[in-house]
Amino acid sequence: MELITIILSGILIGSAVYMMLSKSVIRIIIGTALLSHGVHLMLLTMGQLKRGNIPVLDEEVSNYSDPLPQALILTAIVIAFALTAYILVLALRSYRELGTDDVEQMKGVPHDD
């Protein structure tokens, strides 16, 4: 199971890098979201997937899972959501001001058409 999540995480991170290298702002935003999902899966895999174990230490429980990776993933999800919302607002504002979502046109670099 961990091998599948590692491979899926690698695919998500690879596709995120591909999307973030494009010229369109919306593709960069989607790439950032994909990168955060890949990192969340990587953190989950590093926490060693265990089935049937609860993240609570109690006298009656002999086998429990570590709650730290779950807390880190929850924190990362909240930060990624806030970052995505902020970037979307900036992209919308820049599109309204400049009329384009092409990064090279935003910088003022002429095209070689």
Secondary structure, DSSP 8 states (H G I E B T S, - for coil): -HHHHHHHHHHHHHHHHHHHTSSBHHHHHHHHHHHHHHHHHHHHHHT---SS-BS---SS-S-B--SHHHHHHHHHHHHHHHHHHHHHHHHHHHHHHHS--BHHHHHT-----
